């Protein structure tokens, strides 16, 4: 493994000084050990699980349709990175715009929940219909779904 190289003695007079010997260390076994450790850790490491958003989905029954009063619905249109258009019920003539902040979308959803609670005595009957547009990004959809969780909206759906 390691060897010490000494100069040949040719019969000359020796120096009184200490002669320096060069050493050579063979690192091949160290490299092999390093690769063995790397492969061991690669095979024993678990990969991180993908994080997905849990969304409860209804069963695919043909008779699973429910009529909902217009006063219980809020329609959200995700238009761009900082714009949400919305209207209540089916009244598309009164479209308003807001943003994804706590003073924007959160207030709109809270107002709708309060309106449903005042009119129907049960805030859990609020239905939000989410329409992601072509310019909407995935982060905006996650923000809207987070707002549904924050405001306790149990009934929401994504529409093409």
C-alpha positions as CSV (number, residue, x, y, z in Angstrom):
1,X,0.0,0.0,0.0
2,X,2.5,2.6,1.1
3,X,6.1,2.4,0.1
4,X,9.2,4.4,1.0
5,X,11.7,5.1,-1.7
6,X,15.3,5.3,-0.5
7,X,18.2,6.4,-2.6
8,X,20.7,3.8,-3.8
9,X,23.8,3.6,-1.7
10,X,26.7,4.0,-4.1
11,X,29.5,3.9,-1.6
12,X,29.7,7.7,-1.3
13,X,30.3,9.4,2.0
14,X,27.1,9.8,3.9
15,X,25.8,13.2,4.8
16,X,25.6,14.0,8.4
17,X,22.2,15.6,7.8
18,X,19.1,13.6,7.9
19,X,18.1,12.5,4.4
20,X,14.5,13.0,3.4
21,X,12.6,10.1,2.1
22,X,9.6,10.5,-0.2
23,X,6.5,8.6,0.6
24,X,3.8,7.4,-1.8
25,X,0.4,6.4,-0.6
26,X,-1.9,4.4,-2.7
27,X,-5.4,5.8,-2.4
28,X,-7.2,3.2,-4.6
29,X,-8.9,1.5,-1.6
30,X,-10.1,4.9,-0.3
31,X,-11.7,5.7,-3.6
32,X,-13.4,2.2,-3.6
33,X,-14.7,2.8,-0.1
34,X,-16.0,6.3,-1.1
35,X,-18.0,4.9,-4.0
36,X,-19.3,2.1,-1.8
37,X,-20.6,4.6,0.7
38,X,-22.1,6.8,-2.0
39,X,-24.0,3.8,-3.5
40,X,-25.1,2.7,0.0
41,X,-26.6,6.1,0.8
42,X,-28.2,6.4,-2.6
43,X,-30.0,3.1,-2.2
44,X,-31.1,3.6,1.4
45,X,-32.3,7.2,1.0
46,X,-36.1,7.6,0.5
47,X,-37.2,10.2,-2.0
48,X,-39.6,12.9,-0.9
49,X,-43.2,12.3,-1.5
50,X,-45.0,14.6,-3.9
51,X,-47.2,17.2,-2.2
52,X,-50.7,17.3,-3.6
53,X,-53.7,19.2,-2.7
54,X,-56.5,17.1,-1.3
55,X,-59.8,17.9,-3.0
56,X,-62.9,15.9,-2.2
57,X,-64.6,14.8,-5.4
58,X,-68.2,13.7,-5.8
59,X,-69.0,10.3,-7.2
60,X,-69.6,10.0,-10.9
61,X,-73.3,9.2,-10.9
62,X,-75.6,10.5,-13.6
63,X,-78.3,11.2,-11.0
64,X,-76.0,13.1,-8.7
65,X,-77.2,16.6,-9.6
66,X,-78.4,19.1,-7.1
67,X,-80.2,22.4,-7.8
68,X,-78.7,25.3,-5.9
69,X,-80.3,28.6,-5.3
70,X,-78.6,31.5,-7.1
71,X,-78.3,33.4,-3.8
72,X,-75.9,30.8,-2.5
73,X,-73.4,30.9,-5.3
74,X,-70.3,33.0,-6.0
75,X,-68.5,32.7,-9.3
76,X,-64.8,33.4,-9.4
77,X,-62.9,34.0,-12.7
78,X,-59.1,33.7,-12.3
79,X,-57.9,36.1,-15.0
80,X,-54.3,36.8,-14.4
81,X,-51.5,36.8,-11.8
82,X,-53.1,39.5,-9.8
83,X,-56.8,39.8,-10.9
84,X,-59.9,37.9,-9.9
85,X,-63.3,38.8,-11.4
86,X,-66.4,37.7,-9.6
87,X,-70.2,38.0,-9.5
88,X,-72.9,36.6,-7.3
89,X,-75.3,34.0,-8.6
90,X,-76.0,34.1,-12.4
91,X,-76.0,37.9,-12.6
92,X,-73.0,38.4,-14.9
93,X,-73.9,42.0,-15.6
94,X,-72.5,43.1,-12.2
95,X,-68.9,41.8,-12.5
96,X,-66.4,43.2,-10.1
97,X,-62.6,42.7,-9.8
98,X,-60.3,42.2,-6.9
99,X,-56.9,40.7,-6.1
100,X,-55.7,37.6,-4.2
101,X,-54.8,39.4,-1.0
102,X,-56.5,39.1,2.4
103,X,-58.3,42.4,1.8
104,X,-59.4,41.3,-1.7
105,X,-60.6,37.8,-2.3
106,X,-60.9,36.9,1.4
107,X,-63.3,39.8,2.0
108,X,-65.4,38.8,-1.0
109,X,-65.7,35.2,0.2
110,X,-66.5,36.3,3.8
111,X,-69.2,38.7,2.5
112,X,-70.8,35.9,0.5
113,X,-70.7,33.6,3.5
114,X,-72.3,36.3,5.6
115,X,-75.0,36.9,3.0
116,X,-75.8,33.2,2.8
117,X,-75.9,32.9,6.6
118,X,-78.4,35.9,6.8
119,X,-80.6,34.6,4.0
120,X,-80.6,30.9,4.5
121,X,-79.4,30.5,8.2
122,X,-76.7,28.1,7.3
123,X,-73.3,29.4,6.1
124,X,-72.2,25.9,5.0
125,X,-74.6,26.1,2.0
126,X,-72.3,28.6,0.3
127,X,-71.1,27.4,-3.1
128,X,-68.1,28.9,-4.9
129,X,-67.6,28.1,-8.6
130,X,-64.0,28.7,-9.7
131,X,-63.3,29.3,-13.4
132,X,-59.5,29.3,-14.0
133,X,-58.8,31.3,-17.2
134,X,-56.0,30.8,-19.8
135,X,-53.8,33.4,-18.1
136,X,-54.2,32.0,-14.6
137,X,-51.2,30.3,-13.0
138,X,-51.2,27.3,-10.7
139,X,-50.2,29.5,-7.7
140,X,-53.3,31.5,-8.1
141,X,-55.5,28.4,-8.0
142,X,-53.7,27.3,-4.9
143,X,-54.4,30.7,-3.3
144,X,-58.1,30.4,-4.1
145,X,-58.3,26.9,-2.7
146,X,-56.5,28.1,0.4
147,X,-59.1,30.9,0.8
148,X,-61.8,28.2,0.7
149,X,-60.1,26.4,3.5
150,X,-59.6,29.6,5.6
151,X,-63.2,30.8,5.2
152,X,-64.7,27.3,5.8
153,X,-66.3,27.0,2.4
154,X,-67.0,23.3,2.1
155,X,-68.7,23.4,-1.3
156,X,-66.7,24.6,-4.2
157,X,-66.0,23.4,-7.7
158,X,-63.6,23.9,-10.6
159,X,-65.0,24.5,-14.0
160,X,-63.3,24.6,-17.4
